[in-house]
Amino acid sequence: MIQSMTGFAVQTRDLGTISLHLELRSVNSRYLDLGFRIGDDLRQAEPAIRERISARLGRGKVECRLNLQAGHGAPRGLALNGALADQLAEAQATLRARFPDAAPLSVNELLRWPGMLADDSLGFDELLPHIRALADAALDELVATRQREGEKLADAIRERVARMRELVATASPRMPAIVTEYQDRLTAKLRDAVSSLDEDRIRQEVALYAQRIDVAEELTRLSTHLDEVERILKAPGAAGKRLDFLMQELNREANTLASKSPATDITGIAMEMKVLIEQMREQVQNIE
């Protein structure tokens, strides 16, 4: 399925006292270009997210933002280390028995004692599975967005392919008559301008020039390239680079058609083709 390189996804996971927030933004790029904006507390998660993005996307400039936010659940709780408090009480009683003038420990000192308080927040190892699941959900959303956008781009290209087929169908039947008409005009001009040439030589010169202005081969190649564009639009996998190459080939054939044809109506058809090709090329730049 055709995918655009433009997309956006956002996912949030509530973990009680905190919540994880992840955003993915994608725009067109020649290659897969990943950028991360992650706080220092979650920086360790970058390799896991990078691996997941690389497995799902082939091209595009992707920006990933991951951060922790205050959760909507109960406020973070503090737990007192009872065993440590008992040990400190026993130690204080022993010391004051020996040193009666020693000042007792204050509440502030006790609360600041290393290991006395512990909160119920999650450590990184506990957060990592949630981050991976969050990244997978965001990628599902991003890919779905890129596929919807890609289908719109494919439809726009198909419309222009259909119009180019109409132009080829209009030009093809005209070419034999155009060549014959031009041969007659050129023959008459040569008779008037070069009286020394015999009829056989005139016919040879006219036939050679008629071959140079015949665009049947260009029209055939245009049809072949259009067939390939439609085939690629239906095929699975990345298509952007292949379609971009075909746009170059279509443009080359349209240029040749415009330069070789001696008829203004065929030149007009070639010019319209070039406009359609340029419109398709703009769409192709956004396809993965």
C-alpha positions, 0 to 999 in steps of 0.5 A, a space after each residue: 500500500 502506498 504510504 505518505 511520508 507525512 503523518 502525526 501520532 500522539 499517545 499517552 499512558 496513565 501510570 497513576 502518579 505519572 503519565 508517559 506522553 509520546 509524539 511522532 511527527 513525520 515529513 518527507 525526506 530522501 532517507 529515514 532521518 530520526 530525531 529525538 527530544 527526550 528528557 534526561 530521565 528517559 534518555 535510555 529509552 531512545 535505542 528501543 524507540 529507534 529500533 521500533 521506528 526503523 523496523 516500521 518506516 523506510 523513509 521520512 524525517 521523523 521527530 520523536 518526543 517523549 516525556 513524563 507528566 504528572 498523572 491524573 491518579 492519586 498524588 505520589 505517596 511517601 513511605 517511611 522506612 520503619 526498620 531504619 527508624 527503629 535502628 536510629 532510635 536504638 542507636 540514639 538511646 545508646 549514645 545518649 546514655 553515654 553522652 547525656 548532653 547530646 542533642 536528640 535527632 530532630 524530625 528534619 534530620 530524620 526525614 533527610 536521613 538517607 533511605 528514610 523516605 521512599 516514594 512510589 514512583 516507577 524506576 526506568 526498568 519498570 517504565 521501559 515495557 510501558 514505553 515500548 508499548 506506547 511506541 508501538 501504539 504511536 507507530 500504529 497510529 502514524 502508519 495508519 495516518 501515512 497510509 490514509 494520506 498515501 491513498 489520497 496521493 495515489 488517487 491524485 496520481 491515478 487521475 493524472 495518469 488517466 488524463 495522460 492516457 486520454 492525451 496519448 489516445 488523442 495524439 496517436 491517431 493524428 500522427 500518420 496524417 500529420 506526417 503525411 501532411 508535412 511530407 506534402 508541404 516539405 515536398 512542395 517547398 523542396 520542388 520550389 527551392 531546389 529545381 536541380 534535385 530529381 523526384 527520387 532524391 526529394 522523396 528520400 529527403 522527405 522520408 528521412 525527415 518524416 522519420 525524425 518527426 514521427 513520435 509513435 515510439 515516444 507515445 508507445 513509451 509514454 503508455 508503457 511508463 503509465 502502465 508501470 506507474 499504475 502497477 507500482 501504485 498497486 504493489 506493496 512496499 516502498 514506491 517513492 523512489 521508483 515513481 520518482 524515476 518514472 516521472 523523469 522518464 515520462 518528462 523525457 518522453 514529453 519533451 521529445 514529443 514537444 520538440 519533434 512534433 511539427 503540429 501545434 495541437 500535438 505540441 499543446 498535448 505535450 505541454 499539458 502532459 508536462 504540467 501533469 507530470 510536474 503535478 505528479 512529481 510533487 505528489 511523489 515527493 511525499 510518498 515513502 
